[in-house]
């Protein structure tokens, strides 16, 4: 559960920070990396 919270938080920060569809891809990659 903690991982889910961290992941959600990271994703939210990412979206707010980037605010770009192109950056979204990078965001997903980074998030996936952390998840692994």
Secondary structure per residue as TSV (DSSP state, phi and psi in degrees):
chain	resnum	aa	ss	phi	psi
A	1	X	-	360.0	-40.3
A	2	X	H	-59.1	-40.7
A	3	X	H	-60.7	-41.7
A	4	X	H	-60.0	-43.8
A	5	X	H	-63.0	-46.5
A	6	X	H	-60.8	-45.2
A	7	X	H	-60.3	-46.6
A	8	X	H	-60.8	-42.5
A	9	X	H	-65.0	-46.1
A	10	X	H	-59.8	-44.8
A	11	X	H	-62.1	-44.0
A	12	X	H	-62.2	-48.8
A	13	X	H	-57.6	-43.1
A	14	X	H	-58.3	-52.9
A	15	X	H	-59.8	-44.6
A	16	X	H	-64.9	-43.8
A	17	X	H	-63.6	-51.1
A	18	X	H	-77.7	-57.9
A	19	X	-	62.3	29.0
A	20	X	-	-140.0	139.2
A	21	X	H	-64.0	-37.5
A	22	X	H	-63.6	-42.2
A	23	X	H	-70.1	-24.2
A	24	X	H	-55.6	-37.7
A	25	X	H	-62.8	-47.6
A	26	X	H	-59.5	-39.9
A	27	X	H	-59.2	-48.3
A	28	X	H	-60.6	-41.5
A	29	X	H	-62.3	-47.5
A	30	X	H	-61.4	-43.5
A	31	X	H	-63.4	-42.8
A	32	X	H	-62.4	-40.8
A	33	X	H	-59.9	-47.0
A	34	X	H	-63.7	-37.8
A	35	X	H	-63.1	-37.1
A	36	X	-	-77.4	360.0
